[in-house]
Amino acid sequence: MSTPIRVTVWNEFRHEKRNDKVKAVYPDGMHAVIAQALKAAGGMTVRTATLDEPEHGLTPEVLAETDVLTWWGHTAHGDVKDEVVKRVQERVLQGMGLIVLHSGHHSKVFKALMGTTGNLRWREAGEKERIWTVSPGHPIAQGVGEYFELAHEEMYGEQFDVPQPDELVFLSWFQGGEVFRSGACWTRGRGRIFYFRPGHETYPTFRDANVQRVIANGVRWAAPHAQQAYNCLHVKEAMEPIPAQT
Ligand code: ZN
């Protein structure tokens, strides 16, 4: 049996404490629901971390033991300490996978890794979202089918200010007419990054079986494989000048 993937599910965890509507959907926080789904998917050990823990729960020790980090933030991006942002960014460059969920498009971590604003159009009107699979052979689309729907979601529309994705897995259509690149992959350094759009806090999106499947697939895709882990050990040496051939 292969070694389990070590996942840290990070959540801002503010809306759930302050807003009764959100609390009703996620009484223990959306991180609890995401972590439960990943545990049920199998092959992973899962821990959670939240903004108000010391160092946001992302100490160097925790990150060193994390193969894949998932990130949900919205109302308090500015409260995330730059020191922790830098730490996460460096770990991604070394090979840690990162799954950025929904409003995480404006997180400091995502913007630092993308180098763009992450801006997009949005509207909160409880519209239907149809998520089309545009790369059916991609590991993140495994078991998802041609498309799936969420009855009510916040709308995100193009133009989404990110670098052209290395791979586009999902494209969303909304009832109001907009489309959005809702499942996109990038590589930064040795790390793989997957952005997945759905997950507004007032809807039970993270309880949806398809959404849970995509996040689990994303974690498996983003996990560093053996060669990456090997390369990681050699990053330091690679920064030294190589001796001349004689
Ligand atoms: Zn939202």
Residues whose N, C-alpha, C, O or C-beta is under 5 A from the ligand:
A	BS01	ZN	S103 E154 H200 E201
